[in-house]
Amino acid sequence: MRRMMSREEINHNVDCIKKQVEKFVSFEGENAAIIVNNADWLLDLKFVDFVREIGSLFSVNKMLSAECYKQRLESRINFF
């Protein structure tokens, strides 16, 4: 599992990825490419909205069948 990154680390990673991609794709001009940071829309999600729209697609039994979620539950680590 990935470790939780700070907003600053995420922004740094986005900048680094953009620098790498700039070698192959143009971010300027009429047909400019756009990099979209998922955090820009994910951070605005409210918990209840998330549970209603996304959470209903996952069963607790299916999640608990994955070892990583069992470990989180046993060690009291949160899911977010």
Backbone as XML, in Angstrom:
<?xml version="1.0"?>
<chain id="A" units="angstrom">
  <residue number="1" name="MET">
    <atom name="N" x="0.834" y="-1.181" z="0.000"/>
    <atom name="CA" x="0.000" y="0.000" z="0.000"/>
    <atom name="C" x="0.880" y="1.245" z="0.000"/>
  </residue>
  <residue number="2" name="ARG">
    <atom name="N" x="0.374" y="2.285" z="-0.561"/>
    <atom name="CA" x="1.106" y="3.554" z="-0.598"/>
    <atom name="C" x="0.991" y="4.271" z="0.730"/>
  </residue>
  <residue number="3" name="ARG">
    <atom name="N" x="2.033" y="5.028" z="1.056"/>
    <atom name="CA" x="1.953" y="5.854" z="2.249"/>
    <atom name="C" x="1.197" y="7.135" z="1.891"/>
  </residue>
  <residue number="4" name="MET">
    <atom name="N" x="0.578" y="7.735" z="2.881"/>
    <atom name="CA" x="-0.184" y="8.959" z="2.681"/>
    <atom name="C" x="0.787" y="10.112" z="2.438"/>
  </residue>
  <residue number="5" name="MET">
    <atom name="N" x="0.596" y="10.840" z="1.354"/>
    <atom name="CA" x="1.465" y="11.967" z="1.032"/>
    <atom name="C" x="0.792" y="13.278" z="1.400"/>
  </residue>
  <residue number="6" name="SER">
    <atom name="N" x="1.619" y="14.265" z="1.711"/>
    <atom name="CA" x="1.090" y="15.605" z="1.997"/>
    <atom name="C" x="0.692" y="16.269" z="0.675"/>
  </residue>
  <residue number="7" name="ARG">
    <atom name="N" x="-0.100" y="17.311" z="0.785"/>
    <atom name="CA" x="-0.508" y="18.073" z="-0.407"/>
    <atom name="C" x="0.722" y="18.623" z="-1.139"/>
  </residue>
  <residue number="8" name="GLU">
    <atom name="N" x="1.731" y="19.039" z="-0.386"/>
    <atom name="CA" x="2.965" y="19.570" z="-0.986"/>
    <atom name="C" x="3.688" y="18.487" z="-1.785"/>
  </residue>
  <residue number="9" name="GLU">
    <atom name="N" x="3.744" y="17.281" z="-1.243"/>
    <atom name="CA" x="4.388" y="16.172" z="-1.958"/>
    <atom name="C" x="3.632" y="15.837" z="-3.242"/>
  </residue>
  <residue number="10" name="ILE">
    <atom name="N" x="2.323" y="15.863" z="-3.163"/>
    <atom name="CA" x="1.514" y="15.583" z="-4.349"/>
    <atom name="C" x="1.760" y="16.633" z="-5.423"/>
  </residue>
  <residue number="11" name="ASN">
    <atom name="N" x="1.756" y="17.904" z="-5.032"/>
    <atom name="CA" x="2.012" y="18.983" z="-5.993"/>
    <atom name="C" x="3.398" y="18.870" z="-6.599"/>
  </residue>
  <residue number="12" name="HIS">
    <atom name="N" x="4.379" y="18.509" z="-5.791"/>
    <atom name="CA" x="5.742" y="18.313" z="-6.294"/>
    <atom name="C" x="5.770" y="17.188" z="-7.338"/>
  </residue>
  <residue number="13" name="ASN">
    <atom name="N" x="5.078" y="16.093" z="-7.050"/>
    <atom name="CA" x="5.032" y="14.979" z="-7.994"/>
    <atom name="C" x="4.371" y="15.374" z="-9.306"/>
  </residue>
  <residue number="14" name="VAL">
    <atom name="N" x="3.311" y="16.163" z="-9.223"/>
    <atom name="CA" x="2.636" y="16.638" z="-10.433"/>
    <atom name="C" x="3.606" y="17.481" z="-11.264"/>
  </residue>
  <residue number="15" name="ASP">
    <atom name="N" x="4.340" y="18.365" z="-10.616"/>
    <atom name="CA" x="5.321" y="19.205" z="-11.322"/>
    <atom name="C" x="6.395" y="18.354" z="-11.991"/>
  </residue>
  <residue number="16" name="CYS">
    <atom name="N" x="6.868" y="17.339" z="-11.295"/>
    <atom name="CA" x="7.906" y="16.461" z="-11.851"/>
    <atom name="C" x="7.388" y="15.660" z="-13.043"/>
  </residue>
  <residue number="17" name="ILE">
    <atom name="N" x="6.169" y="15.180" z="-12.928"/>
    <atom name="CA" x="5.572" y="14.429" z="-14.043"/>
    <atom name="C" x="5.403" y="15.335" z="-15.252"/>
  </residue>
  <residue number="18" name="LYS">
    <atom name="N" x="4.962" y="16.571" z="-15.010"/>
    <atom name="CA" x="4.793" y="17.510" z="-16.123"/>
    <atom name="C" x="6.122" y="17.766" z="-16.826"/>
  </residue>
  <residue number="19" name="LYS">
    <atom name="N" x="7.200" y="17.930" z="-16.057"/>
    <atom name="CA" x="8.520" y="18.151" z="-16.664"/>
    <atom name="C" x="8.940" y="16.971" z="-17.533"/>
  </residue>
  <residue number="20" name="GLN">
    <atom name="N" x="8.627" y="15.758" z="-17.094"/>
    <atom name="CA" x="8.973" y="14.566" z="-17.869"/>
    <atom name="C" x="8.149" y="14.483" z="-19.152"/>
  </residue>
  <residue number="21" name="VAL">
    <atom name="N" x="6.862" y="14.792" z="-19.043"/>
    <atom name="CA" x="5.957" y="14.670" z="-20.181"/>
    <atom name="C" x="6.201" y="15.777" z="-21.209"/>
  </residue>
  <residue number="22" name="GLU">
    <atom name="N" x="6.701" y="16.935" z="-20.743"/>
    <atom name="CA" x="6.964" y="18.071" z="-21.647"/>
    <atom name="C" x="7.915" y="17.717" z="-22.783"/>
  </residue>
  <residue number="23" name="LYS">
    <atom name="N" x="8.717" y="16.698" z="-22.608"/>
    <atom name="CA" x="9.644" y="16.263" z="-23.661"/>
    <atom name="C" x="8.888" y="15.690" z="-24.855"/>
  </residue>
  <residue number="24" name="PHE">
    <atom name="N" x="7.670" y="15.232" z="-24.633"/>
    <atom name="CA" x="6.908" y="14.550" z="-25.672"/>
    <atom name="C" x="5.610" y="15.248" z="-26.056"/>
  </residue>
  <residue number="25" name="VAL">
    <atom name="N" x="5.097" y="16.094" z="-25.151"/>
    <atom name="CA" x="3.790" y="16.720" z="-25.341"/>
    <atom name="C" x="3.912" y="18.211" z="-25.075"/>
  </residue>
  <residue number="26" name="SER">
    <atom name="N" x="3.216" y="19.010" z="-25.882"/>
    <atom name="CA" x="3.240" y="20.460" z="-25.699"/>
    <atom name="C" x="2.101" y="20.906" z="-24.790"/>
  </residue>
  <residue number="27" name="PHE">
    <atom name="N" x="2.438" y="21.768" z="-23.831"/>
    <atom name="CA" x="1.435" y="22.343" z="-22.941"/>
    <atom name="C" x="1.124" y="23.783" z="-23.322"/>
  </residue>
  <residue number="28" name="GLU">
    <atom name="N" x="1.530" y="24.179" z="-24.520"/>
    <atom name="CA" x="1.311" y="25.549" z="-24.995"/>
    <atom name="C" x="0.667" y="25.511" z="-26.367"/>
  </residue>
  <residue number="29" name="GLY">
    <atom name="N" x="0.011" y="26.600" z="-26.729"/>
    <atom name="CA" x="-0.570" y="26.714" z="-28.055"/>
    <atom name="C" x="-2.014" y="26.274" z="-28.114"/>
  </residue>
  <residue number="30" name="GLU">
    <atom name="N" x="-2.527" y="26.224" z="-29.342"/>
    <atom name="CA" x="-3.942" y="25.948" z="-29.570"/>
    <atom name="C" x="-4.349" y="24.536" z="-29.143"/>
  </residue>
  <residue number="31" name="ASN">
    <atom name="N" x="-3.525" y="23.555" z="-29.389"/>
    <atom name="CA" x="-3.836" y="22.166" z="-29.047"/>
    <atom name="C" x="-3.057" y="21.709" z="-27.822"/>
  </residue>
  <residue number="32" name="ALA">
    <atom name="N" x="-2.938" y="22.584" z="-26.851"/>
    <atom name="CA" x="-2.130" y="22.311" z="-25.667"/>
    <atom name="C" x="-2.691" y="21.139" z="-24.851"/>
  </residue>
  <residue number="33" name="ALA">
    <atom name="N" x="-1.782" y="20.328" z="-24.357"/>
    <atom name="CA" x="-2.155" y="19.238" z="-23.447"/>
    <atom name="C" x="-2.456" y="19.838" z="-22.074"/>
  </residue>
  <residue number="34" name="ILE">
    <atom name="N" x="-3.226" y="19.122" z="-21.313"/>
    <atom name="CA" x="-3.587" y="19.572" z="-19.965"/>
    <atom name="C" x="-3.305" y="18.440" z="-18.996"/>
  </residue>
  <residue number="35" name="ILE">
    <atom name="N" x="-2.634" y="18.755" z="-17.900"/>
    <atom name="CA" x="-2.463" y="17.782" z="-16.818"/>
    <atom name="C" x="-3.506" y="18.116" z="-15.763"/>
  </residue>
  <residue number="36" name="VAL">
    <atom name="N" x="-4.269" y="17.103" z="-15.396"/>
    <atom name="CA" x="-5.307" y="17.283" z="-14.395"/>
    <atom name="C" x="-4.896" y="16.527" z="-13.142"/>
  </residue>
  <residue number="37" name="ASN">
    <atom name="N" x="-4.872" y="17.219" z="-12.034"/>
    <atom name="CA" x="-4.523" y="16.620" z="-10.753"/>
    <atom name="C" x="-5.798" y="16.088" z="-10.111"/>
  </residue>
  <residue number="38" name="ASN">
    <atom name="N" x="-5.863" y="14.787" z="-9.889"/>
    <atom name="CA" x="-7.064" y="14.195" z="-9.293"/>
    <atom name="C" x="-7.425" y="14.832" z="-7.955"/>
  </residue>
  <residue number="39" name="ALA">
    <atom name="N" x="-6.446" y="15.326" z="-7.240"/>
    <atom name="CA" x="-6.722" y="15.957" z="-5.946"/>
    <atom name="C" x="-7.611" y="17.182" z="-6.108"/>
  </residue>
  <residue number="40" name="ASP">
    <atom name="N" x="-7.578" y="17.825" z="-7.268"/>
    <atom name="CA" x="-8.394" y="19.016" z="-7.486"/>
    <atom name="C" x="-9.886" y="18.725" z="-7.349"/>
  </residue>
  <residue number="41" name="TRP">
    <atom name="N" x="-10.324" y="17.542" z="-7.682"/>
    <atom name="CA" x="-11.738" y="17.218" z="-7.521"/>
    <atom name="C" x="-11.979" y="16.236" z="-6.377"/>
  </residue>
  <residue number="42" name="LEU">
    <atom name="N" x="-11.023" y="15.374" z="-6.070"/>
    <atom name="CA" x="-11.225" y="14.413" z="-4.990"/>
    <atom name="C" x="-11.280" y="15.073" z="-3.617"/>
  </residue>
  <residue number="43" name="LEU">
    <atom name="N" x="-10.495" y="16.127" z="-3.411"/>
    <atom name="CA" x="-10.473" y="16.788" z="-2.103"/>
    <atom name="C" x="-11.784" y="17.501" z="-1.789"/>
  </residue>
  <residue number="44" name="ASP">
    <atom name="N" x="-12.589" y="17.776" z="-2.818"/>
    <atom name="CA" x="-13.870" y="18.450" z="-2.598"/>
    <atom name="C" x="-14.999" y="17.479" z="-2.265"/>
  </residue>
  <residue number="45" name="LEU">
    <atom name="N" x="-14.739" y="16.180" z="-2.373"/>
    <atom name="CA" x="-15.786" y="15.209" z="-2.064"/>
    <atom name="C" x="-16.110" y="15.233" z="-0.576"/>
  </residue>
  <residue number="46" name="LYS">
    <atom name="N" x="-17.358" y="15.169" z="-0.284"/>
    <atom name="CA" x="-17.815" y="15.076" z="1.102"/>
    <atom name="C" x="-18.004" y="13.602" z="1.438"/>
  </residue>
  <residue number="47" name="PHE">
    <atom name="N" x="-17.778" y="13.217" z="2.681"/>
    <atom name="CA" x="-17.824" y="11.819" z="3.074"/>
    <atom name="C" x="-19.171" y="11.167" z="2.766"/>
  </residue>
  <residue number="48" name="VAL">
    <atom name="N" x="-20.257" y="11.818" z="3.128"/>
    <atom name="CA" x="-21.580" y="11.229" z="2.909"/>
    <atom name="C" x="-21.840" y="11.056" z="1.411"/>
  </residue>
  <residue number="49" name="ASP">
    <atom name="N" x="-21.471" y="12.058" z="0.619"/>
    <atom name="CA" x="-21.632" y="11.939" z="-0.833"/>
    <atom name="C" x="-20.817" y="10.774" z="-1.376"/>
  </residue>
  <residue number="50" name="PHE">
    <atom name="N" x="-19.599" y="10.642" z="-0.882"/>
    <atom name="CA" x="-18.732" y="9.554" z="-1.309"/>
    <atom name="C" x="-19.356" y="8.197" z="-0.974"/>
  </residue>
  <residue number="51" name="VAL">
    <atom name="N" x="-19.830" y="8.040" z="0.249"/>
    <atom name="CA" x="-20.422" y="6.771" z="0.666"/>
    <atom name="C" x="-21.654" y="6.459" z="-0.166"/>
  </residue>
  <residue number="52" name="ARG">
    <atom name="N" x="-22.461" y="7.441" z="-0.446"/>
    <atom name="CA" x="-23.681" y="7.225" z="-1.237"/>
    <atom name="C" x="-23.356" y="6.829" z="-2.663"/>
  </residue>
  <residue number="53" name="GLU">
    <atom name="N" x="-22.409" y="7.525" z="-3.274"/>
    <atom name="CA" x="-22.136" y="7.314" z="-4.694"/>
    <atom name="C" x="-21.132" y="6.200" z="-4.960"/>
  </residue>
  <residue number="54" name="ILE">
    <atom name="N" x="-20.080" y="6.121" z="-4.172"/>
    <atom name="CA" x="-18.994" y="5.175" z="-4.435"/>
    <atom name="C" x="-19.038" y="3.986" z="-3.482"/>
  </residue>
  <residue number="55" name="GLY">
    <atom name="N" x="-19.262" y="4.259" z="-2.225"/>
    <atom name="CA" x="-19.221" y="3.211" z="-1.219"/>
    <atom name="C" x="-20.207" y="2.094" z="-1.452"/>
  </residue>
  <residue number="56" name="SER">
    <atom name="N" x="-21.324" y="2.401" z="-2.066"/>
    <atom name="CA" x="-22.333" y="1.370" z="-2.311"/>
    <atom name="C" x="-21.868" y="0.331" z="-3.332"/>
  </residue>
  <residue number="57" name="LEU">
    <atom name="N" x="-20.800" y="0.626" z="-4.060"/>
    <atom name="CA" x="-20.279" y="-0.305" z="-5.064"/>
    <atom name="C" x="-19.359" y="-1.361" z="-4.462"/>
  </residue>
  <residue number="58" name="PHE">
    <atom name="N" x="-19.011" y="-1.230" z="-3.183"/>
    <atom name="CA" x="-18.079" y="-2.146" z="-2.532"/>
    <atom name="C" x="-18.751" y="-2.815" z="-1.341"/>
  </residue>
  <residue number="59" name="SER">
    <atom name="N" x="-18.652" y="-4.113" z="-1.281"/>
    <atom name="CA" x="-19.208" y="-4.816" z="-0.124"/>
    <atom name="C" x="-18.124" y="-4.937" z="0.951"/>
  </residue>
  <residue number="60" name="VAL">
    <atom name="N" x="-18.547" y="-4.916" z="2.196"/>
    <atom name="CA" x="-17.614" y="-5.056" z="3.311"/>
    <atom name="C" x="-16.942" y="-6.424" z="3.250"/>
  </residue>
  <residue number="61" name="ASN">
    <atom name="N" x="-17.703" y="-7.469" z="2.938"/>
    <atom name="CA" x="-17.127" y="-8.808" z="2.856"/>
    <atom name="C" x="-16.028" y="-8.895" z="1.799"/>
  </residue>
  <residue number="62" name="LYS">
    <atom name="N" x="-16.244" y="-8.264" z="0.658"/>
    <atom name="CA" x="-15.234" y="-8.281" z="-0.403"/>
    <atom name="C" x="-13.976" y="-7.532" z="0.053"/>
  </residue>
  <residue number="63" name="MET">
    <atom name="N" x="-14.157" y="-6.387" z="0.704"/>
    <atom name="CA" x="-13.004" y="-5.633" z="1.186"/>
    <atom name="C" x="-12.229" y="-6.421" z="2.228"/>
  </residue>
  <residue number="64" name="LEU">
    <atom name="N" x="-12.939" y="-7.076" z="3.144"/>
    <atom name="CA" x="-12.266" y="-7.821" z="4.201"/>
    <atom name="C" x="-11.581" y="-9.081" z="3.690"/>
  </residue>
  <residue number="65" name="SER">
    <atom name="N" x="-11.936" y="-9.519" z="2.490"/>
    <atom name="CA" x="-11.260" y="-10.679" z="1.919"/>
    <atom name="C" x="-9.848" y="-10.317" z="1.442"/>
  </residue>
  <residue number="66" name="ALA">
    <atom name="N" x="-9.571" y="-9.046" z="1.279"/>
    <atom name="CA" x="-8.227" y="-8.584" z="0.898"/>
    <atom name="C" x="-7.377" y="-8.443" z="2.156"/>
  </residue>
  <residue number="67" name="GLU">
    <atom name="N" x="-6.210" y="-9.008" z="2.132"/>
    <atom name="CA" x="-5.327" y="-9.021" z="3.302"/>
    <atom name="C" x="-4.985" y="-7.608" z="3.777"/>
  </residue>
  <residue number="68" name="CYS">
    <atom name="N" x="-4.791" y="-6.681" z="2.865"/>
    <atom name="CA" x="-4.406" y="-5.319" z="3.260"/>
    <atom name="C" x="-5.485" y="-4.658" z="4.125"/>
  </residue>
  <residue number="69" name="TYR">
    <atom name="N" x="-6.766" y="-4.897" z="3.827"/>
    <atom name="CA" x="-7.833" y="-4.304" z="4.631"/>
    <atom name="C" x="-7.973" y="-5.011" z="5.977"/>
  </residue>
  <residue number="70" name="LYS">
    <atom name="N" x="-7.736" y="-6.322" z="5.997"/>
    <atom name="CA" x="-7.758" y="-7.050" z="7.265"/>
    <atom name="C" x="-6.711" y="-6.473" z="8.206"/>
  </residue>
  <residue number="71" name="GLN">
    <atom name="N" x="-5.512" y="-6.237" z="7.673"/>
    <atom name="CA" x="-4.429" y="-5.684" z="8.495"/>
    <atom name="C" x="-4.780" y="-4.297" z="9.002"/>
  </residue>
  <residue number="72" name="ARG">
    <atom name="N" x="-5.368" y="-3.479" z="8.158"/>
    <atom name="CA" x="-5.762" y="-2.128" z="8.578"/>
    <atom name="C" x="-6.782" y="-2.184" z="9.702"/>
  </residue>
  <residue number="73" name="LEU">
    <atom name="N" x="-7.742" y="-3.073" z="9.568"/>
    <atom name="CA" x="-8.780" y="-3.196" z="10.583"/>
    <atom name="C" x="-8.194" y="-3.690" z="11.900"/>
  </residue>
  <residue number="74" name="GLU">
    <atom name="N" x="-7.304" y="-4.684" z="11.809"/>
    <atom name="CA" x="-6.705" y="-5.243" z="13.021"/>
    <atom name="C" x="-5.780" y="-4.259" z="13.722"/>
  </residue>
  <residue number="75" name="SER">
    <atom name="N" x="-5.112" y="-3.407" z="12.962"/>
    <atom name="CA" x="-4.183" y="-2.447" z="13.577"/>
    <atom name="C" x="-4.830" y="-1.079" z="13.802"/>
  </residue>
  <residue number="76" name="ARG">
    <atom name="N" x="-6.132" y="-0.997" z="13.536"/>
    <atom name="CA" x="-6.918" y="0.219" z="13.743"/>
    <atom name="C" x="-6.454" y="1.391" z="12.891"/>
  </residue>
  <residue number="77" name="ILE">
    <atom name="N" x="-5.914" y="1.090" z="11.737"/>
    <atom name="CA" x="-5.556" y="2.142" z="10.781"/>
    <atom name="C" x="-6.807" y="2.484" z="9.992"/>
  </residue>
  <residue number="78" name="ASN">
    <atom name="N" x="-7.022" y="3.774" z="9.745"/>
    <atom name="CA" x="-8.240" y="4.155" z="9.039"/>
    <atom name="C" x="-8.133" y="3.842" z="7.550"/>
  </residue>
  <residue number="79" name="PHE">
    <atom name="N" x="-9.248" y="3.954" z="6.851"/>
    <atom name="CA" x="-9.310" y="3.643" z="5.424"/>
    <atom name="C" x="-9.112" y="4.879" z="4.563"/>
  </residue>
  <residue number="80" name="PHE">
    <atom name="N" x="-8.982" y="6.055" z="5.166"/>
    <atom name="CA" x="-8.860" y="7.271" z="4.365"/>
    <atom name="C" x="-7.553" y="7.939" z="4.623"/>
  </residue>
</chain>
